[in-house]
């Protein structure tokens, strides 16, 4: 049985210069326990939670007619303690890593007609790096984390064919990425 008690701290400032535009600056912290990401086992039962700090400057703009909403943000996320399994001894788990990522994301949601809606998102993450690597292996310090694309996005649409039914579809795309190197 695991009993974890930790605080997630959050602070934000919101500025709304008009009815359609709002801007924000926020900085939360978060944590996740061994049971959140990995199967809880004797190897990780006594490991403290991973911790992270995120900062975002962004905003939202809504059209006056309510048919278009855009959200945008510039972000930096840092994982301060990263849980790693020793590749030579899978019974050993430590908090031995640190990584960060920074970029820009944009979301657009709109109603083209009363029945047709569209949603699009795009994330550009030019900065992503392993700051501190596990001493026993894993990803190399200074490298881009595996499975972290520079570009990703999605486009989805729905069409209401009756009050009870909608048809929808979409696609997700992402740029090339390194496979998991562990």
N, C-alpha and C positions, 0 to 999 in steps of 0.2 A: 504494500500500500504506500502511495506517495502523498505527502502533504506539503504543498508549496504555498507560501504566502509572500506575495510581492506586490508592489505598487507600480502601476503604469501612470506616469505623469503626463499631463497634456496641458498645453496652453495655446491660445489662438487669439488673433485680433481680426475683426471683420470690419471693413469700411464699405459703406454703400452710398456712393455719390449720387446715384439716381435710382429710380424704380427698376430699371432694367440691368444695372451693372452693380456687381459686388466684388470686392477684392479681399483676399485673406492672406495671412501669414500664420503658419501653425508649426508647432514642434512637439510631437508626442514621443513618448518612449513606449516600448512594449517588451514582452517576454513570452517565451514558449517553453514548456517543460518537455522533458524527455518523452513523455507519453503523448504529446501533441504531434510530434513529427515522426518518431521512431516507435517501434514496439517497445513497451516497457519491459526491461529485462534486468537481471542482477548486474549486468555490466554498466547500466546507466541509471539505476534507481537512486543513487546518491549524488548524481551530477546536478549542480544548480541549473536553473533555467538559462537558456540563451537570452541575450539582451540586444535591443536595437534602439537606435535614435533616428528619427526621420524629421526632415524640415521641408516645408513646401511653401512657395509663394505662388498664388494663383488667383483665379477669379471665375466669375460666371456672368454671361450676358444672355438675357432673354429678350426676344423681340417684343415690341409693344403689342402685337396681335396674339402673342402666345404660341405661335406656330414654330418657333425656332429657339433652341437653347444651346449655348456653347459653353463648355467648361475648359479651362486651361490651367496648367500648373508647371512650374519648374521645381524639381525635387532633388533631394539628396537623401539617401538611405544608407545607414551604416550599421552593420551587425558587429557589436562589440565583442561578444563571446560566441564563438561558433562551435557547435558540438561536432567532434570528429571521432571516428572509430579508427583505432590503430590497424593499418592494413596487414601487419604481421601477427597481430594478436587481437582477434575480434571480440575478446572478452574485456578489452580496455577501451573506455570511452573517456575523452577529456574535452574541456573547453579550451581549445588551442588555436582557434582561428579568428580572423577579423577580415571583413570585406566591406566595400562600399560601392555604390552605384549612384549616378546622377544623370538627369536628363529632363525631358520635356514631354508632357502628354496633353492631348487635345481630344475632346469628345464633342460631337455635334449630333443633336437629336432634332428632328423636324417632322412636321406634318405637311406633306405636299398637297394632299386633298383631305377631305374629312375622313376618307377611308384608308389612305395610303400614308404610312409612317416609315421613316428611315432613321437608322442610327449608325454612326461611324465613329471610330476611335483610332488614334495613331499615337504611338510612343516612340520616341527617339532617345536612346540611351548610349551616348557616345563615351561615357565614362563608366567603367566597371572594372574593379581590380581586387585581387587578393592582397590584402595589406600584410597580414601575418598568416603564414602557412603552418599547418600542423608539423610539429618537429619530426613526426614519424612517417611522413608521406602525404599523399593527397595532392591537391592542386598547388602549383608553384607560386611562390610569392611574386607579385608583380604581373601575373598573368590575368587575363580576362576569365571570370568564373565560367565553368562549363554550363551549357544550356542557357546562356544569357545573350539573346540576340541584340544587335544594335537597333534594329527597326522591327516594330510589330504593329499590327493593326487589324481592324475588323470592320466589316460593313454588313449590316443586317437590315431587312425590310419586312414589313407586314402589310397585308391588305385585308381589310374587313369586308367579307363577302356577304355577311348578314349580321344582325346584332349578336348572334351567338357564336359565329364562326369567323376565324381569321386564318389566312394562309401566310406563311412566312418562310424566309430562308436567308442565308447569308454565308459569309466566308471569313475565315481568319487567315492571316498571312504573317510570316516573320522571316527576317533575313537569316542567312547562314549562321550557324553557331557550332561551337566545339562540342563534341559528345562528352559525356561524363568521363573524366580521365582518372577517376579513382579506381 
